[in-house]
């Protein structure tokens, strides 16, 4: 391998065997011996990646993009050595540290402080080195008051902050980063961006998987697009970003349903029975049909829109708009429609919807990512809003 190459992936494929029958215990094996033997022989093969080849140069910030299920995270786990290729070869030159799942190796029964020393040991630090960095770690994570509490009492955001504060201190030649920006608040994301700037200055080799095309365009030297488990394009980030956006071009004027398993909860006194998002270059329309399962006074339906990085763009509800639905009897269906100018920039957006009781606190139905839609204006801004600028040069 050339001295200038940090990672070389040569014609790599990865498949998983999915057995037709799941056995959960030793007792089940003995109780159904013949069936278990048959199930071991009977399986489906899932092709996660097919014939992937790429080279990442030393000091390069390399992006990997693609839609959900395309194989991005599987490739990252193979680079990290978590998965082994079914075919092909992977060569890595230098010490590699994965930021694939922040917090792996943490113990919920230990305090934050104890976890710092435990995780530090896993990252290769001595106790003396952790002693010297401890205050910086705590300050970065902003958890001074909580370090003597057990980790199981931390919120998910607090755990991520502590894990990231540890991870950025890892000594590595190559870093693998998977969707770090998808978690945490705006302040946490700012720290992520500051860290990326530092990595760029230090010429650290980085492989970065993300749906955030703004971050990919800003930080990555080159990028690769994966679609249907195969490489579509490797090249300049602007060219890869354009190709990525074309994958969604057919969905410009209609919303698509999200994948299963998205978060939804509430007391179900009123539920959202359907959502419809339609748009063109000038206007966006969001229609909700809500159905009551009991008599209820003045429920408050609303929505919010998030961009691909998870940042809130806009949103409203009937209380803000001063539209009183009044008393709704059991079984009644009402439709609410919001229309507003399409000022959104190119990109994919998620719509969260909710119905609250009149106290504006109690949740009847909260549905994250109830719909996903794409805006395609054939020009890309590094911001969520595109008001349509008029530029004059004299």
N, C-alpha and C positions, 0 to 999 in steps of 0.2 A: 504494500500500500504506500502511496506517495507520502512524503513527509508533510505535505501541506493538507492532507485529508485527515479529519478527525473521526468521521463515521463513514463507512462504506457498506451499503446494503445492496446485495447482488442477487437479483431474481428471487426474492423471498416470497413465499406463500405461507399462509397459516389457515389450518382447518381445525374445527372442533367436532368431536363425536357426541351426538345427542342421543342417548339411549331412549328407546320407546317406553320403557317402564322404569319408574323410580323406586328404589328399595331404600327404606329409611332405617332399617335395623337388622341386626344379625338374626333375630327371631324370624323376621320376614323371609330371610334367605332360606332358613331351614324349613319353614312352613310351606314355601312355594319354590322348592329347589329346582324343579324342572322349568318353571316359568322364569326363574332368575337366570338360569343358564341360557335360556332362549333370548332373554332380554339383553344379555351380554353380547349375543351375536347379532341382535337386531338394533340398528341405530341409524340415524340420519347424519349426514356430514354437512356441517355448516362452513362455508368458505368465507372466512373473515377478511383475507387479503389474497390477492392473486398477482404474482410476478412483479413485485415491487422492487425497483432499483433506484438508488439515489446516492449522491455523495455530498457530505457536508464538510466544508473547508474549516480549518482551524481558525478561530476568531470570528466565525460567521454566525449571524443571528438568522436562523432558518425557520420559516413558518410552515405549518401544516394545517390546511383548512379542508372543509368538506362538511356535508350534511350529516345529521345524526345517523349512526349506523353504518357509515361509510368505511370505518376501519381505522380511524385516526388513533384512538386510544390503544387499540390492539397493537399497532405499530410501535407506539411509544413504550408499551410494556415489553415488547420484544427487544427494543433498544436497551431497556433497563435490565434485561436478562430474566424478567419475571416469566415470560413465555419463551419457549423455544420454537424456532421456525419449523414448519412441516417440510419445507424445501427451501433451498438457497442458503446463503451465508451472510452473516453480519460481523463486521470487524469494527472495533472501537479502539482508538488510540488515546490513552490518557485516562485519568480517574473521572468516573461519571457518577453524578448524583441526581436521582429523579425527584422532582416535585410533582409526583403523580397524585398521591392522596395525602394531603397535609394532615398530620396527626397520627399517621400509622406508627405504632410503637408506643403511643401514650397509654398510660394505665389510669382508668377512671377512679380507682380507689386510692391513688396517690395524690398528694397536693400538687399545685402548680409548680412549686419550687422543686419538689422531688422529681417531677416529670422533666423539668429542665435538665437535671443532671442525668436522668435515665436516657433521654433522647440525645443529649450531648455525647454520651458514651457510644450510642449507636452510630452517631455521625463521625466518630473517631477522635473526639476531643478527650483530653485528660481532665481530671478533676481540677487541676490548677488552671487550665485554660478556661474551664467553665466559670471558676471563681472570678477570673479576671474579666469575663464578659457578662456576668450575671446581671449587673445593674443596667447595662445597655440593652440586654434582652428584654428585661422587664419594662424598661422605659419605652422601647419600640412597640411592645405589645400593649402598653397603657393599662397594666394590670397590677399596679403596686398594692392595692388594697385586697387583692384576691389570691395572692401567691401561696397563702397558708390554708386556703380552702381546697377541698378535694375536687379533682377535675370533673367528677360527675355532676357537681353543682354549677359548673360553668354553662353558659349559653353556647350554642354552636358557634356564634360569632366570636366569642371570647376564646374558644378552643382554636379556631382558625388563626386568630391573631397571634396566639402563643406559638402555634406550630410554624407559622410563617416567619416569626421572629427568630426561631431556631434554625429554620431551613436556610435563611439567607446567609447564615454564618458558616455553612458547609464549605469545606475546602475542596474545590473541584476544578477540573479542566473543562468538563462538559456538563451542562445542566439541561435536564428535560423538564419542561413546564407544561402542565396540562390544565387549562381552564382555571388558573388561579384567580382571574378577574371575575369569574362567575359567582364567587362567594364574597361576603363581606360588604361593608357599607362604603360610601363614597370616600371616606378618609382612608380606609384600608386600600381601596383601589389606587388612590393617589400614591400611597407608599409603594405599591406594586410598580407603578409607572416610574417612580423615582429610582427604584431598584433596577429596573430595566435600563434606565439611562446610565446607571453606574456600570452595569455589565457591558454596555456598548463601549464606554470609555476604556474599560479594562480589556477589551477584545476577548471576552470569554465566549467560548463556543456555546450557543444556546439553540435547542430545538423547542419551538413554541407552538403548541396546539391550541387553537382558539376559534370561536365564532365571531370574535370582535375584529372586523376587518379594519377598523380604524387603528387598533393597536398593531395589527399585522403590517399594515401599510407604513406606520410610523417607525417601527423598530426593526422589522425584518429586512435583511439584505436581499434575500430571495425567498420564494415560497413554492409549495407544492399543493396541488388540488387533487384530492382523492374522491372518486365518485363510484359507487357500486363496487367497492373493494379494489379498485384499480387506479393507477396513476392517470390523470387526465392531462395535467400540464405541470411542468417545473420551469420556473423562470422568474422574471422581474415581478415584484409584488403587485404592481399596478395591473399587469397583464393577467396574473392569477386571480386578482380580486375581480376584474371584469368578467373573467370566465366563470367564477363562482356566482356572481350576481345573475348571469344568464341562466343558471340552473333554475332560478325562481321567476324568470320572465313571464312564464305562462300563467303565473298566479297574481299578476299585477292587479287585476280588477276583481279578485275574489279572495275570500279568506279560506284557509284550509284547516281542518281539524288537527289538533295536536296529537302527539302520541299518547297511548293509554298510560294511566298511572299517575297523572298529574294531581296535585293536591286539591281536595274539595271537602268542605265540611260545613256544619251548621245544624240548627235544630229542625230544618226542613218545613217550617210553617209555611214558607213560600219558597219555591224553587224556580230557577231559570230553566225553562223547558227547551229553549232554543236561542241561538245567537247567530246573527247574520251581519257580516262586515262586507261592504261594497265600497269601491273607490274608483276614482279616475284622477286625472292630473290636477283637478281643481277642488274636489270635495270628497270627504270621507263620511260614510253613514254607518252607524252601529245600531242595530235593532235587537232588542231583547224581548222575548216572550216570557212572562212569568206566570206561574200557576199557583194558587193558594191551596194548601191542604187543610186549612182551618180559617175561620173568620179572623181577620186581622185589620187593625186600624192603621192606615197610612204607612205602608212599608216603603223603604227607601232603596230603590235600585240604583246602581251606579257602575262605573267602569274606570279602569286606569290602563294606560298604554305604557309598555316598557320597550326599550330598544334591545338589540342583540346582546349588549353587555349587561342588561338587567336594570339599567337606570330608568327612573320614571320620567316620562316625557310630558304627559298630560292626563287629565281625567276629571270626572265630575259625577254628581248624582242629582236626584230629583230635589233634594233639600237645597243644595247649592243653587239650582236653577229655579227654585221656588215654584215647583210643580207638585201640588198635593194630590196624591192618588185617592185619598179618602178611605172609607171603609171598604174592604174587599171581603166578599163572602166566600165560604168554602167552595172550591171547584172553579172559581172564576179565573179567567185568563185575561191578562192585560198586556198590551204591547207598548213599549217605550222606544223611541227613536231619537238619537242624537245625530245632528249634522254639523260639520265644522269644516273650515277650509283645510285643504291638504297642504300643509306647510312642512311636512316631514321630508327628510332627506332620503336618498337611496338607502335601502336596507330592509331587514326583516324586523317585524314588530310583534309583540305578544299583547293580547288583551286579557286582563283579569276582570272578572265581573263579580258583583256581590249584591245581595239584598239584605238590608238591615231592618230591624224593627224601628219604630218611631223614636226610640230613645237614642238612636244613632250609635249604639254600642253592641247590642245583642245581634249575633249573626244568624240569619235564617239560612242563607246559602252563600258560601264564598268559594269561588272557582278560579284557581290560578291557571293561566294559559288556556282559557276557554276557547280562544281562537288565535290563529297566527296569520298575519298577512304581510305582503311584500309591496314596497313602494319602489318603482323603477322609473327614474327620471332621466336616465342616460347621462348623469353627471354625479360625481361622488364628492360629498363634503365630509370632512372629519368631525361633523357635528350632527345631532339628531334633527335639527330644524333647518329648513331651506325656504326662507320667505320669498325667494325670487328677487335677487338683488338687481338694482339698476346701477350700472357702473359707467361713470363718465370720466374720460381722460382728456385733459386740455393741454 
